[in-house]
Amino acid sequence: MPSPVVDSVVNEANQDVTVMEGATTVINGISGMVQTAVDQALANGATAEQLQPVSDVIAVLAEKRAALATAIANVPPGATARKG
């Protein structure tokens, strides 16, 4: 079943010029979708304890986003990989 939210992230990532830009877009998009789901679940009565495994995924995505930002900052000018 198609998902407009997922399709939006994929389309945005496909428009990115570099691999790093695409990866950042995907990580941010997935993280945003998961956080929205957590927020909706909490609003509908789920507890933070029940959602802890999902919150852990959000934390891992934040770590990966930070690691990617560091990697991007350390790329020498002109050395950016282009998508395929």
N, CA, C and O atoms as a Maestro MAE file, in Angstrom:
{
 s_m_m2io_version
 :::
 2.0.0
}

f_m_ct {
 s_m_title
 :::
 protein
 m_atom[336] {
  # First column is atom index #
  i_m_mmod_type
  r_m_x_coord
  r_m_y_coord
  r_m_z_coord
  i_m_residue_number
  s_m_chain_name
  s_m_pdb_residue_name
  s_m_pdb_atom_name
  i_m_atomic_number
  :::
  1 25 0.848 -1.173 0.000 1 A "MET " " N  " 7
  2 3 0.000 0.000 0.000 1 A "MET " " CA " 6
  3 2 0.896 1.240 0.000 1 A "MET " " C  " 6
  4 15 1.761 1.373 0.866 1 A "MET " " O  " 8
  5 25 0.705 2.125 -0.936 2 A "PRO " " N  " 7
  6 3 1.526 3.335 -0.997 2 A "PRO " " CA " 6
  7 2 1.315 4.218 0.228 2 A "PRO " " C  " 6
  8 15 0.228 4.271 0.803 2 A "PRO " " O  " 8
  9 25 2.382 4.904 0.606 3 A "SER " " N  " 7
  10 3 2.313 5.824 1.738 3 A "SER " " CA " 6
  11 2 2.802 7.190 1.283 3 A "SER " " C  " 6
  12 15 3.963 7.328 0.898 3 A "SER " " O  " 8
  13 25 1.946 8.194 1.317 4 A "PRO " " N  " 7
  14 3 2.366 9.529 0.892 4 A "PRO " " CA " 6
  15 2 3.546 10.060 1.702 4 A "PRO " " C  " 6
  16 15 4.395 10.772 1.165 4 A "PRO " " O  " 8
  17 25 3.605 9.721 2.984 5 A "VAL " " N  " 7
  18 3 4.698 10.211 3.830 5 A "VAL " " CA " 6
  19 2 6.016 9.571 3.405 5 A "VAL " " C  " 6
  20 15 7.019 10.264 3.236 5 A "VAL " " O  " 8
  21 25 6.014 8.262 3.236 6 A "VAL " " N  " 7
  22 3 7.227 7.547 2.814 6 A "VAL " " CA " 6
  23 2 7.615 7.988 1.407 6 A "VAL " " C  " 6
  24 15 8.789 8.237 1.134 6 A "VAL " " O  " 8
  25 25 6.639 8.085 0.520 7 A "ASP " " N  " 7
  26 3 6.915 8.522 -0.846 7 A "ASP " " CA " 6
  27 2 7.553 9.902 -0.859 7 A "ASP " " C  " 6
  28 15 8.444 10.170 -1.665 7 A "ASP " " O  " 8
  29 25 7.105 10.768 0.019 8 A "SER " " N  " 7
  30 3 7.666 12.112 0.108 8 A "SER " " CA " 6
  31 2 9.146 12.073 0.481 8 A "SER " " C  " 6
  32 15 9.952 12.792 -0.110 8 A "SER " " O  " 8
  33 25 9.510 11.239 1.455 9 A "VAL " " N  " 7
  34 3 10.909 11.113 1.876 9 A "VAL " " CA " 6
  35 2 11.748 10.547 0.734 9 A "VAL " " C  " 6
  36 15 12.844 11.036 0.461 9 A "VAL " " O  " 8
  37 25 11.236 9.527 0.076 10 A "VAL " " N  " 7
  38 3 11.963 8.910 -1.038 10 A "VAL " " CA " 6
  39 2 12.154 9.919 -2.173 10 A "VAL " " C  " 6
  40 15 13.249 10.031 -2.725 10 A "VAL " " O  " 8
  41 25 11.111 10.639 -2.518 11 A "ASN " " N  " 7
  42 3 11.219 11.633 -3.585 11 A "ASN " " CA " 6
  43 2 12.220 12.715 -3.236 11 A "ASN " " C  " 6
  44 15 13.011 13.127 -4.084 11 A "ASN " " O  " 8
  45 25 12.193 13.178 -1.999 12 A "GLU " " N  " 7
  46 3 13.141 14.203 -1.567 12 A "GLU " " CA " 6
  47 2 14.575 13.672 -1.625 12 A "GLU " " C  " 6
  48 15 15.478 14.374 -2.080 12 A "GLU " " O  " 8
  49 25 14.785 12.447 -1.171 13 A "ALA " " N  " 7
  50 3 16.130 11.860 -1.207 13 A "ALA " " CA " 6
  51 2 16.609 11.686 -2.642 13 A "ALA " " C  " 6
  52 15 17.795 11.860 -2.920 13 A "ALA " " O  " 8
  53 25 15.714 11.350 -3.548 14 A "ASN " " N  " 7
  54 3 16.090 11.189 -4.947 14 A "ASN " " CA " 6
  55 2 16.484 12.506 -5.597 14 A "ASN " " C  " 6
  56 15 17.207 12.506 -6.593 14 A "ASN " " O  " 8
  57 25 16.026 13.624 -5.056 15 A "GLN " " N  " 7
  58 3 16.379 14.930 -5.594 15 A "GLN " " CA " 6
  59 2 17.717 15.430 -5.058 15 A "GLN " " C  " 6
  60 15 18.295 16.358 -5.622 15 A "GLN " " O  " 8
  61 25 18.212 14.836 -3.985 16 A "ASP " " N  " 7
  62 3 19.499 15.236 -3.435 16 A "ASP " " CA " 6
  63 2 20.603 14.890 -4.425 16 A "ASP " " C  " 6
  64 15 20.529 13.876 -5.118 16 A "ASP " " O  " 8
  65 25 21.622 15.734 -4.488 17 A "VAL " " N  " 7
  66 3 22.692 15.562 -5.458 17 A "VAL " " CA " 6
  67 2 23.741 14.562 -4.980 17 A "VAL " " C  " 6
  68 15 24.223 13.746 -5.765 17 A "VAL " " O  " 8
  69 25 24.092 14.621 -3.709 18 A "THR " " N  " 7
  70 3 25.160 13.755 -3.211 18 A "THR " " CA " 6
  71 2 24.595 12.608 -2.393 18 A "THR " " C  " 6
  72 15 23.463 12.666 -1.912 18 A "THR " " O  " 8
  73 25 25.390 11.578 -2.247 19 A "VAL " " N  " 7
  74 3 25.021 10.426 -1.427 19 A "VAL " " CA " 6
  75 2 24.794 10.874 0.009 19 A "VAL " " C  " 6
  76 15 23.844 10.436 0.658 19 A "VAL " " O  " 8
  77 25 25.655 11.738 0.501 20 A "MET " " N  " 7
  78 3 25.527 12.200 1.889 20 A "MET " " CA " 6
  79 2 24.243 12.992 2.093 20 A "MET " " C  " 6
  80 15 23.584 12.846 3.122 20 A "MET " " O  " 8
  81 25 23.882 13.829 1.125 21 A "GLU " " N  " 7
  82 3 22.625 14.571 1.235 21 A "GLU " " CA " 6
  83 2 21.441 13.600 1.261 21 A "GLU " " C  " 6
  84 15 20.515 13.759 2.056 21 A "GLU " " O  " 8
  85 25 21.484 12.598 0.386 22 A "GLY " " N  " 7
  86 3 20.408 11.616 0.349 22 A "GLY " " CA " 6
  87 2 20.301 10.837 1.645 22 A "GLY " " C  " 6
  88 15 19.203 10.593 2.144 22 A "GLY " " O  " 8
  89 25 21.452 10.445 2.190 23 A "ALA " " N  " 7
  90 3 21.451 9.707 3.455 23 A "ALA " " CA " 6
  91 2 20.886 10.565 4.584 23 A "ALA " " C  " 6
  92 15 20.111 10.086 5.411 23 A "ALA " " O  " 8
  93 25 21.278 11.825 4.609 24 A "THR " " N  " 7
  94 3 20.770 12.739 5.636 24 A "THR " " CA " 6
  95 2 19.262 12.885 5.512 24 A "THR " " C  " 6
  96 15 18.550 12.858 6.516 24 A "THR " " O  " 8
  97 25 18.773 13.039 4.293 25 A "THR " " N  " 7
  98 3 17.336 13.173 4.064 25 A "THR " " CA " 6
  99 2 16.585 11.937 4.540 25 A "THR " " C  " 6
  100 15 15.542 12.048 5.185 25 A "THR " " O  " 8
  101 25 17.113 10.765 4.222 26 A "VAL " " N  " 7
  102 3 16.451 9.518 4.627 26 A "VAL " " CA " 6
  103 2 16.454 9.371 6.147 26 A "VAL " " C  " 6
  104 15 15.425 9.046 6.741 26 A "VAL " " O  " 8
  105 25 17.601 9.607 6.777 27 A "ILE " " N  " 7
  106 3 17.677 9.491 8.241 27 A "ILE " " CA " 6
  107 2 16.709 10.464 8.903 27 A "ILE " " C  " 6
  108 15 15.976 10.090 9.818 27 A "ILE " " O  " 8
  109 25 16.708 11.716 8.438 28 A "ASN " " N  " 7
  110 3 15.805 12.710 9.026 28 A "ASN " " CA " 6
  111 2 14.345 12.352 8.781 28 A "ASN " " C  " 6
  112 15 13.500 12.521 9.661 28 A "ASN " " O  " 8
  113 25 14.054 11.856 7.579 29 A "GLY " " N  " 7
  114 3 12.678 11.498 7.256 29 A "GLY " " CA " 6
  115 2 12.168 10.334 8.081 29 A "GLY " " C  " 6
  116 15 11.053 10.374 8.602 29 A "GLY " " O  " 8
  117 25 12.980 9.301 8.201 30 A "ILE " " N  " 7
  118 3 12.582 8.141 9.005 30 A "ILE " " CA " 6
  119 2 12.433 8.546 10.471 30 A "ILE " " C  " 6
  120 15 11.467 8.169 11.134 30 A "ILE " " O  " 8
  121 25 13.387 9.307 10.959 31 A "SER " " N  " 7
  122 3 13.327 9.757 12.348 31 A "SER " " CA " 6
  123 2 12.058 10.560 12.604 31 A "SER " " C  " 6
  124 15 11.398 10.380 13.627 31 A "SER " " O  " 8
  125 25 11.723 11.435 11.683 32 A "GLY " " N  " 7
  126 3 10.504 12.242 11.829 32 A "GLY " " CA " 6
  127 2 9.245 11.394 11.809 32 A "GLY " " C  " 6
  128 15 8.316 11.634 12.581 32 A "GLY " " O  " 8
  129 25 9.213 10.390 10.914 33 A "MET " " N  " 7
  130 3 8.047 9.511 10.852 33 A "MET " " CA " 6
  131 2 7.885 8.715 12.140 33 A "MET " " C  " 6
  132 15 6.776 8.572 12.653 33 A "MET " " O  " 8
  133 25 8.986 8.201 12.655 34 A "VAL " " N  " 7
  134 3 8.928 7.405 13.888 34 A "VAL " " CA " 6
  135 2 8.507 8.290 15.056 34 A "VAL " " C  " 6
  136 15 7.691 7.877 15.879 34 A "VAL " " O  " 8
  137 25 9.052 9.501 15.138 35 A "GLN " " N  " 7
  138 3 8.685 10.408 16.231 35 A "GLN " " CA " 6
  139 2 7.210 10.777 16.156 35 A "GLN " " C  " 6
  140 15 6.537 10.846 17.185 35 A "GLN " " O  " 8
  141 25 6.702 11.014 14.959 36 A "THR " " N  " 7
  142 3 5.280 11.319 14.788 36 A "THR " " CA " 6
  143 2 4.420 10.148 15.265 36 A "THR " " C  " 6
  144 15 3.398 10.347 15.921 36 A "THR " " O  " 8
  145 25 4.839 8.936 14.934 37 A "ALA " " N  " 7
  146 3 4.098 7.752 15.377 37 A "ALA " " CA " 6
  147 2 4.105 7.635 16.898 37 A "ALA " " C  " 6
  148 15 3.083 7.312 17.504 37 A "ALA " " O  " 8
  149 25 5.253 7.897 17.509 38 A "VAL " " N  " 7
  150 3 5.348 7.855 18.974 38 A "VAL " " CA " 6
  151 2 4.427 8.908 19.585 38 A "VAL " " C  " 6
  152 15 3.676 8.621 20.516 38 A "VAL " " O  " 8
  153 25 4.488 10.119 19.058 39 A "ASP " " N  " 7
  154 3 3.637 11.197 19.580 39 A "ASP " " CA " 6
  155 2 2.155 10.841 19.479 39 A "ASP " " C  " 6
  156 15 1.382 11.086 20.406 39 A "ASP " " O  " 8
  157 25 1.770 10.261 18.343 40 A "GLN " " N  " 7
  158 3 0.368 9.868 18.167 40 A "GLN " " CA " 6
  159 2 -0.013 8.735 19.117 40 A "GLN " " C  " 6
  160 15 -1.111 8.729 19.675 40 A "GLN " " O  " 8
  161 25 0.890 7.784 19.298 41 A "ALA " " N  " 7
  162 3 0.610 6.679 20.220 41 A "ALA " " CA " 6
  163 2 0.455 7.185 21.649 41 A "ALA " " C  " 6
  164 15 -0.435 6.744 22.375 41 A "ALA " " O  " 8
  165 25 1.323 8.111 22.052 42 A "LEU " " N  " 7
  166 3 1.214 8.689 23.399 42 A "LEU " " CA " 6
  167 2 -0.108 9.439 23.560 42 A "LEU " " C  " 6
  168 15 -0.758 9.354 24.602 42 A "LEU " " O  " 8
  169 25 -0.492 10.167 22.525 43 A "ALA " " N  " 7
  170 3 -1.753 10.909 22.576 43 A "ALA " " CA " 6
  171 2 -2.961 9.978 22.648 43 A "ALA " " C  " 6
  172 15 -4.023 10.360 23.139 43 A "ALA " " O  " 8
  173 25 -2.787 8.757 22.157 44 A "ASN " " N  " 7
  174 3 -3.887 7.790 22.167 44 A "ASN " " CA " 6
  175 2 -3.820 6.809 23.335 44 A "ASN " " C  " 6
  176 15 -4.520 5.796 23.343 44 A "ASN " " O  " 8
  177 25 -2.974 7.113 24.321 45 A "GLY " " N  " 7
  178 3 -2.989 6.324 25.542 45 A "GLY " " CA " 6
  179 2 -1.829 5.371 25.762 45 A "GLY " " C  " 6
  180 15 -1.747 4.746 26.819 45 A "GLY " " O  " 8
  181 25 -0.941 5.242 24.809 46 A "ALA " " N  " 7
  182 3 0.235 4.393 25.037 46 A "ALA " " CA " 6
  183 2 1.119 5.057 26.087 46 A "ALA " " C  " 6
  184 15 1.098 6.277 26.246 46 A "ALA " " O  " 8
  185 25 1.880 4.262 26.786 47 A "THR " " N  " 7
  186 3 2.785 4.819 27.791 47 A "THR " " CA " 6
  187 2 4.203 4.903 27.218 47 A "THR " " C  " 6
  188 15 4.559 4.205 26.269 47 A "THR " " O  " 8
  189 25 4.982 5.773 27.826 48 A "ALA " " N  " 7
  190 3 6.382 5.914 27.413 48 A "ALA " " CA " 6
  191 2 7.115 4.582 27.582 48 A "ALA " " C  " 6
  192 15 7.982 4.239 26.778 48 A "ALA " " O  " 8
  193 25 6.769 3.844 28.616 49 A "GLU " " N  " 7
  194 3 7.396 2.537 28.847 49 A "GLU " " CA " 6
  195 2 7.080 1.565 27.704 49 A "GLU " " C  " 6
  196 15 7.961 0.840 27.242 49 A "GLU " " O  " 8
  197 25 5.842 1.552 27.257 50 A "GLN " " N  " 7
  198 3 5.455 0.687 26.147 50 A "GLN " " CA " 6
  199 2 6.199 1.052 24.862 50 A "GLN " " C  " 6
  200 15 6.518 0.190 24.043 50 A "GLN " " O  " 8
  201 25 6.461 2.326 24.710 51 A "LEU " " N  " 7
  202 3 7.084 2.817 23.482 51 A "LEU " " CA " 6
  203 2 8.604 2.929 23.584 51 A "LEU " " C  " 6
  204 15 9.250 3.398 22.647 51 A "LEU " " O  " 8
  205 25 9.179 2.507 24.701 52 A "GLN " " N  " 7
  206 3 10.619 2.650 24.893 52 A "GLN " " CA " 6
  207 2 11.443 2.031 23.761 52 A "GLN " " C  " 6
  208 15 12.405 2.656 23.315 52 A "GLN " " O  " 8
  209 25 11.106 0.830 23.278 53 A "PRO " " N  " 7
  210 3 11.898 0.273 22.172 53 A "PRO " " CA " 6
  211 2 11.894 1.173 20.933 53 A "PRO " " C  " 6
  212 15 12.902 1.279 20.234 53 A "PRO " " O  " 8
  213 25 10.773 1.809 20.670 54 A "VAL " " N  " 7
  214 3 10.684 2.707 19.522 54 A "VAL " " CA " 6
  215 2 11.470 3.988 19.806 54 A "VAL " " C  " 6
  216 15 12.145 4.518 18.923 54 A "VAL " " O  " 8
  217 25 11.381 4.472 21.020 55 A "SER " " N  " 7
  218 3 12.163 5.653 21.401 55 A "SER " " CA " 6
  219 2 13.658 5.378 21.302 55 A "SER " " C  " 6
  220 15 14.445 6.268 20.981 55 A "SER " " O  " 8
  221 25 14.039 4.138 21.581 56 A "ASP " " N  " 7
  222 3 15.451 3.753 21.437 56 A "ASP " " CA " 6
  223 2 15.891 3.843 19.978 56 A "ASP " " C  " 6
  224 15 17.025 4.230 19.693 56 A "ASP " " O  " 8
  225 25 15.003 3.489 19.062 57 A "VAL " " N  " 7
  226 3 15.318 3.603 17.632 57 A "VAL " " CA " 6
  227 2 15.531 5.073 17.269 57 A "VAL " " C  " 6
  228 15 16.449 5.401 16.517 57 A "VAL " " O  " 8
  229 25 14.695 5.948 17.797 58 A "ILE " " N  " 7
  230 3 14.843 7.380 17.531 58 A "ILE " " CA " 6
  231 2 16.206 7.860 18.033 58 A "ILE " " C  " 6
  232 15 16.869 8.657 17.369 58 A "ILE " " O  " 8
  233 25 16.617 7.381 19.188 59 A "ALA " " N  " 7
  234 3 17.915 7.777 19.743 59 A "ALA " " CA " 6
  235 2 19.062 7.291 18.858 59 A "ALA " " C  " 6
  236 15 20.032 8.018 18.644 59 A "ALA " " O  " 8
  237 25 18.956 6.075 18.349 60 A "VAL " " N  " 7
  238 3 19.995 5.548 17.450 60 A "VAL " " CA " 6
  239 2 20.051 6.379 16.168 60 A "VAL " " C  " 6
  240 15 21.136 6.699 15.683 60 A "VAL " " O  " 8
  241 25 18.903 6.722 15.628 61 A "LEU " " N  " 7
  242 3 18.883 7.558 14.431 61 A "LEU " " CA " 6
  243 2 19.528 8.914 14.692 61 A "LEU " " C  " 6
  244 15 20.223 9.444 13.825 61 A "LEU " " O  " 8
  245 25 19.309 9.476 15.866 62 A "ALA " " N  " 7
  246 3 19.936 10.753 16.213 62 A "ALA " " CA " 6
  247 2 21.453 10.601 16.271 62 A "ALA " " C  " 6
  248 15 22.183 11.484 15.820 62 A "ALA " " O  " 8
  249 25 21.929 9.491 16.821 63 A "GLU " " N  " 7
  250 3 23.377 9.227 16.863 63 A "GLU " " CA " 6
  251 2 23.947 9.107 15.453 63 A "GLU " " C  " 6
  252 15 25.010 9.654 15.162 63 A "GLU " " O  " 8
  253 25 23.246 8.396 14.584 64 A "LYS " " N  " 7
  254 3 23.709 8.217 13.203 64 A "LYS " " CA " 6
  255 2 23.692 9.538 12.454 64 A "LYS " " C  " 6
  256 15 24.581 9.815 11.649 64 A "LYS " " O  " 8
  257 25 22.672 10.359 12.721 65 A "ARG " " N  " 7
  258 3 22.583 11.678 12.090 65 A "ARG " " CA " 6
  259 2 23.770 12.531 12.513 65 A "ARG " " C  " 6
  260 15 24.354 13.232 11.687 65 A "ARG " " O  " 8
  261 25 24.135 12.479 13.793 66 A "ALA " " N  " 7
  262 3 25.281 13.243 14.291 66 A "ALA " " CA " 6
  263 2 26.581 12.734 13.690 66 A "ALA " " C  " 6
  264 15 27.456 13.523 13.333 66 A "ALA " " O  " 8
  265 25 26.710 11.415 13.578 67 A "ALA " " N  " 7
  266 3 27.919 10.841 12.983 67 A "ALA " " CA " 6
  267 2 28.035 11.233 11.513 67 A "ALA " " C  " 6
  268 15 29.129 11.527 11.032 67 A "ALA " " O  " 8
  269 25 26.925 11.239 10.810 68 A "LEU " " N  " 7
  270 3 26.932 11.635 9.407 68 A "LEU " " CA " 6
  271 2 27.292 13.106 9.266 68 A "LEU " " C  " 6
  272 15 28.050 13.474 8.370 68 A "LEU " " O  " 8
  273 25 26.758 13.947 10.140 69 A "ALA " " N  " 7
  274 3 27.092 15.371 10.095 69 A "ALA " " CA " 6
  275 2 28.585 15.591 10.307 69 A "ALA " " C  " 6
  276 15 29.195 16.435 9.651 69 A "ALA " " O  " 8
  277 25 29.167 14.830 11.224 70 A "THR " " N  " 7
  278 3 30.614 14.918 11.460 70 A "THR " " CA " 6
  279 2 31.377 14.478 10.222 70 A "THR " " C  " 6
  280 15 32.351 15.120 9.828 70 A "THR " " O  " 8
  281 25 30.942 13.392 9.611 71 A "ALA " " N  " 7
  282 3 31.606 12.905 8.401 71 A "ALA " " CA " 6
  283 2 31.515 13.930 7.279 71 A "ALA " " C  " 6
  284 15 32.490 14.164 6.565 71 A "ALA " " O  " 8
  285 25 30.351 14.535 7.124 72 A "ILE " " N  " 7
  286 3 30.171 15.547 6.082 72 A "ILE " " CA " 6
  287 2 31.091 16.739 6.335 72 A "ILE " " C  " 6
  288 15 31.700 17.271 5.408 72 A "ILE " " O  " 8
  289 25 31.184 17.150 7.590 73 A "ALA " " N  " 7
  290 3 32.024 18.297 7.932 73 A "ALA " " CA " 6
  291 2 33.498 18.020 7.650 73 A "ALA " " C  " 6
  292 15 34.273 18.951 7.429 73 A "ALA " " O  " 8
  293 25 33.886 16.755 7.656 74 A "ASN " " N  " 7
  294 3 35.288 16.396 7.449 74 A "ASN " " CA " 6
  295 2 35.634 16.041 6.012 74 A "ASN " " C  " 6
  296 15 36.772 15.670 5.726 74 A "ASN " " O  " 8
  297 25 34.677 16.148 5.110 75 A "VAL " " N  " 7
  298 3 34.961 15.859 3.699 75 A "VAL " " CA " 6
  299 2 35.707 17.056 3.104 75 A "VAL " " C  " 6
  300 15 35.251 18.194 3.212 75 A "VAL " " O  " 8
  301 25 36.853 16.792 2.479 76 A "PRO " " N  " 7
  302 3 37.583 17.894 1.849 76 A "PRO " " CA " 6
  303 2 36.764 18.541 0.741 76 A "PRO " " C  " 6
  304 15 36.011 17.854 0.051 76 A "PRO " " O  " 8
  305 25 36.898 19.842 0.561 77 A "PRO " " N  " 7
  306 3 36.145 20.515 -0.511 77 A "PRO " " CA " 6
  307 2 36.416 19.837 -1.859 77 A "PRO " " C  " 6
  308 15 37.548 19.474 -2.177 77 A "PRO " " O  " 8
  309 25 35.354 19.679 -2.629 78 A "GLY " " N  " 7
  310 3 35.483 19.081 -3.945 78 A "GLY " " CA " 6
  311 2 35.526 17.565 -3.954 78 A "GLY " " C  " 6
  312 15 35.622 16.968 -5.026 78 A "GLY " " O  " 8
  313 25 35.456 16.921 -2.794 79 A "ALA " " N  " 7
  314 3 35.562 15.464 -2.722 79 A "ALA " " CA " 6
  315 2 34.222 14.795 -2.482 79 A "ALA " " C  " 6
  316 15 34.178 13.630 -2.085 79 A "ALA " " O  " 8
  317 25 33.132 15.506 -2.714 80 A "THR " " N  " 7
  318 3 31.806 14.965 -2.441 80 A "THR " " CA " 6
  319 2 31.428 13.921 -3.498 80 A "THR " " C  " 6
  320 15 31.570 14.156 -4.698 80 A "THR " " O  " 8
  321 25 30.949 12.777 -3.034 81 A "ALA " " N  " 7
  322 3 30.524 11.713 -3.940 81 A "ALA " " CA " 6
  323 2 29.184 12.096 -4.566 81 A "ALA " " C  " 6
  324 15 28.291 12.609 -3.891 81 A "ALA " " O  " 8
  325 25 29.066 11.847 -5.827 82 A "ARG " " N  " 7
  326 3 27.801 12.091 -6.542 82 A "ARG " " CA " 6
  327 2 27.056 10.785 -6.705 82 A "ARG " " C  " 6
  328 15 27.651 9.716 -6.843 82 A "ARG " " O  " 8
  329 25 25.737 10.895 -6.686 83 A "LYS " " N  " 7
  330 3 24.926 9.684 -6.881 83 A "LYS " " CA " 6
  331 2 25.057 9.243 -8.334 83 A "LYS " " C  " 6
  332 15 25.234 10.045 -9.251 83 A "LYS " " O  " 8
  333 25 24.963 7.949 -8.490 84 A "GLY " " N  " 7
  334 3 25.079 7.352 -9.622 84 A "GLY " " CA " 6
  335 2 24.943 7.132 -10.935 84 A "GLY " " C  " 6
  336 15 25.422 6.119 -11.444 84 A "GLY " " O  " 8
  :::
 }
 m_bond[335] {
  # First column is bond index #
  i_m_from
  i_m_to
  i_m_order
  :::
  1 1 2 1
  2 2 3 1
  3 3 4 2
  4 3 5 1
  5 5 6 1
  6 6 7 1
  7 7 8 2
  8 7 9 1
  9 9 10 1
  10 10 11 1
  11 11 12 2
  12 11 13 1
  13 13 14 1
  14 14 15 1
  15 15 16 2
  16 15 17 1
  17 17 18 1
  18 18 19 1
  19 19 20 2
  20 19 21 1
  21 21 22 1
  22 22 23 1
  23 23 24 2
  24 23 25 1
  25 25 26 1
  26 26 27 1
  27 27 28 2
  28 27 29 1
  29 29 30 1
  30 30 31 1
  31 31 32 2
  32 31 33 1
  33 33 34 1
  34 34 35 1
  35 35 36 2
  36 35 37 1
  37 37 38 1
  38 38 39 1
  39 39 40 2
  40 39 41 1
  41 41 42 1
  42 42 43 1
  43 43 44 2
  44 43 45 1
  45 45 46 1
  46 46 47 1
  47 47 48 2
  48 47 49 1
  49 49 50 1
  50 50 51 1
  51 51 52 2
  52 51 53 1
  53 53 54 1
  54 54 55 1
  55 55 56 2
  56 55 57 1
  57 57 58 1
  58 58 59 1
  59 59 60 2
  60 59 61 1
  61 61 62 1
  62 62 63 1
  63 63 64 2
  64 63 65 1
  65 65 66 1
  66 66 67 1
  67 67 68 2
  68 67 69 1
  69 69 70 1
  70 70 71 1
  71 71 72 2
  72 71 73 1
  73 73 74 1
  74 74 75 1
  75 75 76 2
  76 75 77 1
  77 77 78 1
  78 78 79 1
  79 79 80 2
  80 79 81 1
  81 81 82 1
  82 82 83 1
  83 83 84 2
  84 83 85 1
  85 85 86 1
  86 86 87 1
  87 87 88 2
  88 87 89 1
  89 89 90 1
  90 90 91 1
  91 91 92 2
  92 91 93 1
  93 93 94 1
  94 94 95 1
  95 95 96 2
  96 95 97 1
  97 97 98 1
  98 98 99 1
  99 99 100 2
  100 99 101 1
  101 101 102 1
  102 102 103 1
  103 103 104 2
  104 103 105 1
  105 105 106 1
  106 106 107 1
  107 107 108 2
  108 107 109 1
  109 109 110 1
  110 110 111 1
  111 111 112 2
  112 111 113 1
  113 113 114 1
  114 114 115 1
  115 115 116 2
  116 115 117 1
  117 117 118 1
  118 118 119 1
  119 119 120 2
  120 119 121 1
  121 121 122 1
  122 122 123 1
  123 123 124 2
  124 123 125 1
  125 125 126 1
  126 126 127 1
  127 127 128 2
  128 127 129 1
  129 129 130 1
  130 130 131 1
  131 131 132 2
  132 131 133 1
  133 133 134 1
  134 134 135 1
  135 135 136 2
  136 135 137 1
  137 137 138 1
  138 138 139 1
  139 139 140 2
  140 139 141 1
  141 141 142 1
  142 142 143 1
  143 143 144 2
  144 143 145 1
  145 145 146 1
  146 146 147 1
  147 147 148 2
  148 147 149 1
  149 149 150 1
  150 150 151 1
  151 151 152 2
  152 151 153 1
  153 153 154 1
  154 154 155 1
  155 155 156 2
  156 155 157 1
  157 157 158 1
  158 158 159 1
  159 159 160 2
  160 159 161 1
  161 161 162 1
  162 162 163 1
  163 163 164 2
  164 163 165 1
  165 165 166 1
  166 166 167 1
  167 167 168 2
  168 167 169 1
  169 169 170 1
  170 170 171 1
  171 171 172 2
  172 171 173 1
  173 173 174 1
  174 174 175 1
  175 175 176 2
  176 175 177 1
  177 177 178 1
  178 178 179 1
  179 179 180 2
  180 179 181 1
  181 181 182 1
  182 182 183 1
  183 183 184 2
  184 183 185 1
  185 185 186 1
  186 186 187 1
  187 187 188 2
  188 187 189 1
  189 189 190 1
  190 190 191 1
  191 191 192 2
  192 191 193 1
  193 193 194 1
  194 194 195 1
  195 195 196 2
  196 195 197 1
  197 197 198 1
  198 198 199 1
  199 199 200 2
  200 199 201 1
  201 201 202 1
  202 202 203 1
  203 203 204 2
  204 203 205 1
  205 205 206 1
  206 206 207 1
  207 207 208 2
  208 207 209 1
  209 209 210 1
  210 210 211 1
  211 211 212 2
  212 211 213 1
  213 213 214 1
  214 214 215 1
  215 215 216 2
  216 215 217 1
  217 217 218 1
  218 218 219 1
  219 219 220 2
  220 219 221 1
  221 221 222 1
  222 222 223 1
  223 223 224 2
  224 223 225 1
  225 225 226 1
  226 226 227 1
  227 227 228 2
  228 227 229 1
  229 229 230 1
  230 230 231 1
  231 231 232 2
  232 231 233 1
  233 233 234 1
  234 234 235 1
  235 235 236 2
  236 235 237 1
  237 237 238 1
  238 238 239 1
  239 239 240 2
  240 239 241 1
  241 241 242 1
  242 242 243 1
  243 243 244 2
  244 243 245 1
  245 245 246 1
  246 246 247 1
  247 247 248 2
  248 247 249 1
  249 249 250 1
  250 250 251 1
  251 251 252 2
  252 251 253 1
  253 253 254 1
  254 254 255 1
  255 255 256 2
  256 255 257 1
  257 257 258 1
  258 258 259 1
  259 259 260 2
  260 259 261 1
  261 261 262 1
  262 262 263 1
  263 263 264 2
  264 263 265 1
  265 265 266 1
  266 266 267 1
  267 267 268 2
  268 267 269 1
  269 269 270 1
  270 270 271 1
  271 271 272 2
  272 271 273 1
  273 273 274 1
  274 274 275 1
  275 275 276 2
  276 275 277 1
  277 277 278 1
  278 278 279 1
  279 279 280 2
  280 279 281 1
  281 281 282 1
  282 282 283 1
  283 283 284 2
  284 283 285 1
  285 285 286 1
  286 286 287 1
  287 287 288 2
  288 287 289 1
  289 289 290 1
  290 290 291 1
  291 291 292 2
  292 291 293 1
  293 293 294 1
  294 294 295 1
  295 295 296 2
  296 295 297 1
  297 297 298 1
  298 298 299 1
  299 299 300 2
  300 299 301 1
  301 301 302 1
  302 302 303 1
  303 303 304 2
  304 303 305 1
  305 305 306 1
  306 306 307 1
  307 307 308 2
  308 307 309 1
  309 309 310 1
  310 310 311 1
  311 311 312 2
  312 311 313 1
  313 313 314 1
  314 314 315 1
  315 315 316 2
  316 315 317 1
  317 317 318 1
  318 318 319 1
  319 319 320 2
  320 319 321 1
  321 321 322 1
  322 322 323 1
  323 323 324 2
  324 323 325 1
  325 325 326 1
  326 326 327 1
  327 327 328 2
  328 327 329 1
  329 329 330 1
  330 330 331 1
  331 331 332 2
  332 331 333 1
  333 333 334 1
  334 334 335 1
  335 335 336 2
  :::
 }
}
